Amino acid sequence: MSKMRKKDRERDKIFALDVVDRCDYATLALTDTDNLPYCVPISIVREEYSIYFHCAKQGMKTDCLKYNPNVCISCVTDTFKPDYFFTTTFKSAIVKAVASEITDTAEMLRILKLLCLRHNPGNMAKFDAEIEKMFAATAVWRFDITEITGKERVMPPRE
């Protein structure tokens, strides 16, 4: 685990992986071709110690990932703002990873199906038609996790 300032909030790798699996979206932090920071929200799915997402074959994310494959991904779940504290509770995970583009057609299709099953399972009847329409312009990326940390801010007792 990394050097977390508030050790009482630090959680283990299993906790952090659960946050990755349950977050609605993640924020991907990258370095652009001028070595400047760039971050963007993405929809993800995880298998084992890899996280996947899709995007257009061309654009800022793709340029950044090809320039520097080292990324950081932030995931947050279970946020709550109580009306009697000036704070927020949460569960979070920070992931450091190395990106690689998936180019095998069968693997791309498998990951795209996993993404759709996670984020839009009620619409799978339209999956094949959408793939036929958009597949040629779609890139799929894998992030191999090199480090993951979990953190939780729980509600303090009400006084």
NORNORQUI-V158985 format. One record per residue. N is the residue number from 1. RES is the residue in three letters. SS is DSSP state (H for helix, E for strand, - for the rest). OMEGA is omega as a letter, one per 40 degrees, with the letter a starting at -180 (999 if undefined). D_CENTER is the distance of its C-alpha to the mean C-alpha in Angstrom with 1 decimal. Layout:
N RES SS OMEGA D_CENTER
N RES SS OMEGA D_CENTER
This chain:
1 MET - a 18.7
2 SER - a 18.8
3 LYS - i 21.5
4 MET - a 20.4
5 ARG - a 23.2
6 LYS - a 23.4
7 LYS H a 23.7
8 ASP H i 24.4
9 ARG H a 20.9
10 GLU E i 19.3
11 ARG E a 18.0
12 ASP - a 17.7
13 LYS H i 15.1
14 ILE H i 15.6
15 PHE H a 14.9
16 ALA H i 11.6
17 LEU H i 10.5
18 ASP H i 11.8
19 VAL H i 9.7
20 VAL H a 6.4
21 ASP H a 8.6
22 ARG H a 10.0
23 CYS - i 7.9
24 ASP - i 9.0
25 TYR - i 6.3
26 ALA E i 3.9
27 THR E a 6.2
28 LEU E i 6.6
29 ALA E a 10.0
30 LEU E i 12.5
31 THR E i 16.3
32 ASP - a 18.5
33 THR - i 21.7
34 ASP - a 23.7
35 ASN - i 21.6
36 LEU - a 20.4
37 PRO E i 17.0
38 TYR E i 14.9
39 CYS E a 11.6
40 VAL E i 10.2
41 PRO E i 8.1
42 ILE E i 6.3
43 SER - a 6.4
44 ILE - i 4.8
45 VAL E a 7.2
46 ARG E i 8.2
47 GLU E a 11.8
48 GLU - a 13.6
49 TYR - i 12.1
50 SER E i 10.0
51 ILE E a 6.6
52 TYR E i 7.6
53 PHE E i 7.6
54 HIS E i 11.0
55 CYS E i 12.9
56 ALA E i 16.6
57 LYS - i 18.4
58 GLN - i 19.7
59 GLY - a 18.5
60 MET H a 17.1
61 LYS H a 13.6
62 THR H i 15.6
63 ASP H a 18.3
64 CYS H a 16.1
65 LEU H i 14.3
66 LYS H i 17.9
67 TYR H a 19.4
68 ASN - a 17.3
69 PRO - i 14.7
70 ASN E a 13.8
71 VAL E i 10.5
72 CYS E a 9.0
73 ILE E i 5.5
74 SER E a 6.6
75 CYS E a 6.1
76 VAL E i 9.6
77 THR E i 11.9
78 ASP E i 15.6
79 THR E a 16.8
80 PHE E i 20.5
81 LYS - i 23.1
82 PRO - a 26.5
83 ASP - a 29.5
84 TYR - i 31.5
85 PHE - i 29.2
86 PHE - a 27.8
87 THR - i 24.4
88 THR - i 21.2
89 THR E a 20.0
90 PHE E i 16.3
91 LYS E a 14.1
92 SER E i 11.3
93 ALA E i 9.4
94 ILE E a 9.2
95 VAL E i 8.2
96 LYS E a 10.5
97 ALA E i 10.5
98 VAL E a 12.7
99 ALA E i 12.0
100 SER E a 14.5
101 GLU E i 15.3
102 ILE E a 16.4
103 THR - i 19.9
104 ASP - a 21.5
105 THR H a 22.1
106 ALA H i 22.1
107 GLU H i 18.8
108 MET H a 17.2
109 LEU H i 18.8
110 ARG H a 17.7
111 ILE H i 13.9
112 LEU H i 14.5
113 LYS H i 16.4
114 LEU H i 13.8
115 LEU H a 11.4
116 CYS H i 14.5
117 LEU H i 15.6
118 ARG H a 12.5
119 HIS H a 12.4
120 ASN - a 16.1
121 PRO H a 18.2
122 GLY H a 21.4
123 ASN H a 21.5
124 MET H i 21.6
125 ALA H a 25.2
126 LYS H a 24.2
127 PHE H a 21.7
128 ASP H i 24.3
129 ALA H i 25.8
130 GLU H i 22.6
131 ILE H i 21.8
132 GLU H a 25.4
133 LYS H a 25.1
134 MET H a 21.8
135 PHE H a 21.2
136 ALA H a 23.3
137 ALA H a 21.1
138 THR E i 17.7
139 ALA E i 15.7
140 VAL E a 13.2
141 TRP E i 11.3
142 ARG E i 10.5
143 PHE E i 8.9
144 ASP E a 11.5
145 ILE E i 10.9
146 THR E i 13.9
147 GLU E i 13.5
148 ILE E i 11.7
149 THR E i 13.3
150 GLY E a 13.6
151 LYS E i 15.6
152 GLU E i 17.5
153 ARG E i 20.0
154 VAL - a 22.5
155 MET - i 25.3
156 PRO - i 28.4
157 PRO - i 31.6
158 ARG - a 33.4
159 GLU - 999 36.6
